[in-house]
Amino acid sequence: GFELDRIDFGLEDPIARGAFEYAVLRETGLTTRAAAKRLGVNDSRVRQRLAARALYGIKAGDEWRLPAFQFARAGLVPGIERVFPRLPKSLSPVAVDRWFHTRNPDLEDDAGRGAALTPLQWLQSGNDPEVVAELAAGL
């Protein structure tokens, strides 16, 4: 029930920290079968969506791991499939995860408090995914 990648294990070395975060993403990511079950589709449809960049995955040997942050209780985080194709392909999985979890001053809380939201919070709140997609394209 807690996010391992948000816990500080005292990894001061940025390379060690990145390697740890990558390992957590792989280990906690859903398999194509688990993702298919969550989305109510078959495994081949998940692989098609990975190829189309409508889902985000990490290739782990012969199988895929789909980072859990993109999934809601039922289905996907609203609009996230519009963001993935706009992310530069050169970004590492750790960079993608960090970007989705980092507050962005261009994503202001619509409640008028002026608080910056993370791209993930913006999408989860039902805001326009095109705003996040444009930010992703600028990375």
Backbone torsions as a table, in degrees:
resi	resn	phi	psi	omega
1	GLY	NA	4.8	177.8
2	PHE	-128.1	161.0	-175.5
3	GLU	-95.3	110.0	-179.3
4	LEU	-59.6	-34.9	-176.0
5	ASP	-74.6	-5.2	177.8
6	ARG	-102.6	3.8	-179.8
7	ILE	-97.3	136.0	178.5
8	ASP	-87.6	110.3	178.9
9	PHE	-94.9	16.2	178.4
10	GLY	74.1	23.9	178.5
11	LEU	-81.9	97.0	-178.1
12	GLU	-76.6	-35.1	-178.7
13	ASP	-70.4	120.0	-177.4
14	PRO	-62.1	-30.2	177.9
15	ILE	-69.3	-44.3	177.9
16	ALA	-64.6	-40.3	179.2
17	ARG	-62.1	-46.0	179.2
18	GLY	-62.6	-41.8	178.7
19	ALA	-63.7	-40.0	178.1
20	PHE	-64.0	-47.4	-179.8
21	GLU	-61.4	-39.7	177.8
22	TYR	-63.1	-44.5	179.4
23	ALA	-61.7	-40.2	178.5
24	VAL	-64.5	-43.7	178.3
25	LEU	-58.5	-44.1	179.9
26	ARG	-66.5	-45.4	-174.6
27	GLU	-72.5	-31.2	-178.4
28	THR	-95.6	-6.1	179.5
29	GLY	-71.1	154.1	179.0
30	LEU	-81.4	144.8	171.7
31	THR	-73.1	167.8	177.1
32	THR	-61.6	-35.8	179.1
33	ARG	-65.1	-46.0	179.3
34	ALA	-66.0	-39.1	177.7
35	ALA	-65.0	-41.6	179.4
36	ALA	-61.1	-43.4	178.7
37	LYS	-62.1	-44.2	-179.4
38	ARG	-63.2	-36.0	-177.1
39	LEU	-90.6	-9.7	179.9
40	GLY	72.9	33.9	178.9
41	VAL	-130.4	178.9	176.7
42	ASN	-93.3	167.2	-176.6
43	ASP	-56.3	-40.2	-177.1
44	SER	-65.1	-33.6	177.9
45	ARG	-66.4	-37.1	176.8
46	VAL	-63.0	-44.4	179.1
47	ARG	-64.2	-36.6	176.0
48	GLN	-63.4	-42.1	-179.8
49	ARG	-69.3	-32.5	174.0
50	LEU	-64.2	-44.4	179.7
51	ALA	-63.2	-34.5	179.7
52	ALA	-84.2	-1.8	-178.7
53	ARG	64.3	28.3	174.0
54	ALA	-89.8	-11.2	170.5
55	LEU	-129.0	156.4	178.7
56	TYR	-110.5	129.2	-178.9
57	GLY	-140.1	159.9	176.5
58	ILE	-116.6	125.0	178.7
59	LYS	-75.6	123.3	-179.5
60	ALA	-123.6	90.9	-175.8
61	GLY	69.2	-121.2	179.0
62	ASP	-93.4	0.2	-177.8
63	GLU	-125.4	168.2	178.7
64	TRP	-104.3	150.1	169.1
65	ARG	-124.0	127.0	-178.3
66	LEU	-105.8	110.9	-178.2
67	PRO	-51.1	136.2	-172.4
68	ALA	-66.1	-22.4	-174.8
69	PHE	-60.7	-23.0	-176.4
70	GLN	-81.2	-8.4	-176.5
71	PHE	-102.4	139.4	171.1
72	ALA	-96.5	-177.8	178.0
73	ARG	-56.1	-43.0	177.0
74	ALA	-126.9	110.9	178.7
75	GLY	86.5	-150.7	-177.6
76	LEU	-101.0	162.2	169.3
77	VAL	-59.3	132.5	-175.9
78	PRO	-54.7	125.7	175.1
79	GLY	79.7	-3.8	-175.0
80	ILE	-64.5	-27.4	179.5
81	GLU	-67.5	-16.5	175.8
82	ARG	-84.5	-16.0	-177.6
83	VAL	-89.4	-43.0	-174.7
84	PHE	-53.1	-44.4	-179.2
85	PRO	-64.9	-19.8	-178.0
86	ARG	-89.0	-13.1	176.7
87	LEU	-71.3	136.8	175.8
88	PRO	-58.9	135.0	-179.9
89	LYS	-62.4	-22.6	-176.7
90	SER	-76.1	-10.8	-179.3
91	LEU	-70.2	137.8	176.8
92	SER	-74.5	158.1	176.2
93	PRO	-56.4	-36.1	178.7
94	VAL	-66.2	-42.6	178.5
95	ALA	-62.9	-40.3	178.2
96	VAL	-62.9	-48.3	-179.8
97	ASP	-61.0	-46.3	179.7
98	ARG	-61.4	-42.2	-178.6
99	TRP	-61.8	-44.8	180.0
100	PHE	-65.3	-22.5	-176.9
101	HIS	-106.8	8.8	-178.9
102	THR	-106.1	130.4	178.4
103	ARG	-59.4	139.3	-178.5
104	ASN	-124.9	123.7	-178.0
105	PRO	-62.9	-17.2	177.2
106	ASP	-80.4	-6.7	179.6
107	LEU	-114.7	82.5	-175.1
108	GLU	-87.1	139.9	177.2
109	ASP	-55.3	125.1	-177.5
110	ASP	-77.1	-0.6	177.7
111	ALA	-80.0	1.9	176.5
112	GLY	84.2	6.3	-179.5
113	ARG	-84.9	-11.8	178.9
114	GLY	76.1	11.0	-179.7
115	ALA	-77.2	135.0	177.0
116	ALA	-77.0	137.7	177.8
117	LEU	-104.1	160.7	170.4
118	THR	-80.6	158.7	174.8
119	PRO	-54.7	-37.9	179.4
120	LEU	-65.9	-44.7	177.9
121	GLN	-62.0	-40.1	178.9
122	TRP	-57.5	-48.3	-179.2
123	LEU	-67.6	-43.7	-179.2
124	GLN	-61.7	-26.3	179.7
125	SER	-82.2	-1.8	178.0
126	GLY	83.2	15.1	178.3
127	ASN	-74.7	168.8	-176.6
128	ASP	-60.3	115.4	-179.7
129	PRO	-67.1	-20.7	179.9
130	GLU	-63.6	-31.3	177.6
131	VAL	-61.8	-45.6	178.7
132	VAL	-69.3	-38.5	178.9
133	ALA	-61.5	-40.0	178.0
134	GLU	-65.7	-39.6	176.6
135	LEU	-64.4	-40.5	178.9
136	ALA	-62.2	-40.4	-179.3
137	ALA	-65.5	-23.9	-179.3
138	GLY	-86.7	0.5	-179.4
139	LEU	-73.1	NA	NA
